[in-house]
Amino acid sequence: MKIFLIIIAILVVAFFAVSTPVAFRFTTPSLPPRYFVKTEQEARRLAGQNAVIVLGTGSMQPYIPASADPGDVVAIATVERAPYEYLKKGDLVVYSWNNIFIVHQIMAPQGKSWISSGLHNSHYDGPRVNRETYHSRVVRVYIIAESSSNVAVNSR
């Protein structure tokens, strides 16, 4: 009888663990689609006029590869000028910090700002994304496969 009660208890716990509402489960927000192209010229052509370059710093690995030289262009991102109030957790955004543009994912609101982070970073950037620093939202990324120092071109 004792074993029967233990089995019932385990089944009840398992039922509630599986039936937890989706809003309470951890989910990773989806990132914009990415495409692998051969050259930077092809990436620029496909990205169009609303595009920003992405450097190979490694902060967005594995979604955007690193390069041997962090100053190398490894991707071109197509962006849209979405209103700031439309941003949501998980969006990939471009914002300015110390006079450079950064492409990172917004993680959580903090007051009137957003905390952001690179996917590969072990720390958050802090509440850097706000109405003044926000530039645009990323809608597509073109990874340059033949970048001279791209160290992760085969990680498709």
C-alpha positions as CSV (number, residue, x, y, z in Angstrom):
1,M,0.0,0.0,0.0
2,K,2.9,2.4,0.8
3,I,4.4,1.9,-2.6
4,F,1.1,2.5,-4.2
5,L,0.8,5.9,-2.4
6,I,4.3,6.8,-3.5
7,I,3.5,6.1,-7.1
8,I,0.3,8.1,-6.9
9,A,2.2,11.0,-5.4
10,I,4.8,10.9,-8.1
11,L,2.1,10.8,-10.8
12,V,0.4,13.8,-9.3
13,V,3.6,15.8,-9.2
14,A,4.4,14.9,-12.7
15,F,0.9,15.9,-13.9
16,F,1.2,19.4,-12.4
17,A,4.8,19.8,-13.7
18,V,3.6,19.0,-17.3
19,S,0.4,21.0,-17.1
20,T,2.0,24.2,-15.8
21,P,0.5,27.1,-17.9
22,V,2.8,28.2,-20.7
23,A,3.2,31.7,-19.3
24,F,5.1,30.2,-16.3
25,R,7.5,28.1,-18.3
26,F,10.8,29.4,-19.4
27,T,10.9,30.0,-23.2
28,T,13.6,31.4,-25.4
29,P,12.2,34.1,-27.6
30,S,12.7,33.4,-31.2
31,L,15.4,35.4,-33.1
32,P,15.0,36.9,-36.5
33,P,15.8,34.6,-39.5
34,R,19.4,34.4,-40.6
35,Y,20.7,33.6,-44.0
36,F,24.2,32.5,-45.0
37,V,25.7,34.4,-48.0
38,K,29.1,34.2,-49.6
39,T,30.2,37.8,-49.6
40,E,29.8,41.1,-47.8
41,Q,28.6,42.6,-51.1
42,E,25.8,40.0,-51.4
43,A,24.8,40.6,-47.8
44,R,24.6,44.4,-48.3
45,R,22.6,43.9,-51.5
46,L,20.1,41.6,-49.8
47,A,19.8,43.6,-46.6
48,G,18.8,46.7,-48.5
49,Q,19.0,50.3,-47.5
50,N,17.8,49.8,-43.9
51,A,20.9,47.8,-42.8
52,V,23.6,47.9,-40.2
53,I,26.9,46.1,-40.1
54,V,27.6,43.5,-37.4
55,L,31.2,43.0,-36.2
56,G,32.6,39.7,-35.1
57,T,33.0,40.4,-31.4
58,G,31.5,37.0,-30.5
59,S,28.9,38.5,-28.1
60,M,26.1,37.1,-30.2
61,Q,27.4,33.5,-30.8
62,P,26.3,31.1,-32.0
63,Y,23.6,33.1,-33.8
64,I,26.1,35.5,-35.2
65,P,29.7,34.0,-35.5
66,A,32.8,35.6,-34.1
67,S,35.9,36.4,-36.1
68,A,39.6,36.3,-35.3
69,D,39.6,40.1,-35.5
70,P,36.6,41.5,-33.6
71,G,36.6,44.5,-35.9
72,D,35.8,42.4,-39.0
73,V,32.3,42.6,-40.5
74,V,30.7,39.1,-40.2
75,A,27.1,40.0,-40.9
76,I,24.7,42.6,-42.2
77,A,21.4,43.1,-40.4
78,T,18.2,44.4,-42.0
79,V,16.5,46.7,-39.5
80,E,13.2,48.4,-39.1
81,R,12.4,51.6,-37.3
82,A,9.8,50.0,-35.0
83,P,8.5,52.4,-32.4
84,Y,10.2,52.1,-29.0
85,E,6.9,51.3,-27.2
86,Y,6.5,48.2,-29.5
87,L,9.6,46.5,-28.2
88,K,9.2,43.3,-26.3
89,K,11.4,40.9,-24.5
90,G,13.5,38.8,-26.9
91,D,13.7,41.4,-29.7
92,L,17.1,41.9,-31.3
93,V,17.8,45.6,-31.3
94,V,20.4,48.1,-32.4
95,Y,21.3,50.7,-29.8
96,S,24.1,53.2,-29.4
97,W,26.5,53.1,-26.4
98,N,29.6,55.2,-26.2
99,N,29.1,56.3,-29.8
100,I,29.0,52.8,-31.3
101,F,26.1,50.7,-32.5
102,I,25.5,47.5,-30.7
103,V,23.3,44.5,-31.8
104,H,22.0,42.7,-28.7
105,Q,18.8,41.0,-27.4
106,I,16.6,42.9,-25.0
107,M,16.1,40.7,-21.9
108,A,13.9,42.5,-19.4
109,P,12.4,45.9,-18.7
110,Q,13.8,48.1,-16.0
111,G,11.9,51.2,-15.4
112,K,11.6,53.1,-18.7
113,S,14.6,51.2,-20.1
114,W,15.5,47.7,-21.2
115,I,18.3,45.5,-20.0
116,S,20.1,43.8,-22.9
117,S,22.7,41.2,-23.5
118,G,24.7,39.4,-26.2
119,L,23.6,35.8,-26.4
120,H,27.1,34.6,-25.6
121,N,27.8,37.1,-22.8
122,S,27.7,35.9,-19.2
123,H,26.5,39.3,-18.0
124,Y,23.7,41.8,-18.9
125,D,24.5,45.2,-20.4
126,G,22.4,47.0,-17.9
127,P,19.5,49.3,-18.6
128,R,21.1,50.8,-21.7
129,V,18.3,50.5,-24.2
130,N,16.0,53.5,-23.8
131,R,14.2,56.1,-26.0
132,E,17.5,58.0,-26.5
133,T,19.8,55.1,-27.3
134,Y,17.4,52.8,-29.2
135,H,18.0,52.9,-33.0
136,S,16.1,50.0,-34.6
137,R,14.9,46.4,-34.4
138,V,16.6,43.7,-36.4
139,V,14.3,41.7,-38.7
140,R,16.9,39.6,-40.7
141,V,20.6,38.8,-40.5
142,Y,22.9,37.9,-43.4
143,I,25.9,35.9,-42.2
144,I,28.9,36.4,-44.4
145,A,30.4,32.9,-45.0
146,E,33.5,34.0,-46.8
147,S,34.6,36.7,-44.3
148,S,38.4,36.5,-44.3
149,S,38.6,35.8,-40.6
150,N,35.2,34.3,-39.8
151,V,36.0,31.5,-37.4
152,A,32.5,30.0,-37.3
153,V,31.3,29.9,-40.9
154,N,30.5,26.2,-40.8
155,S,28.2,26.4,-37.8
156,R,24.9,26.4,-39.7
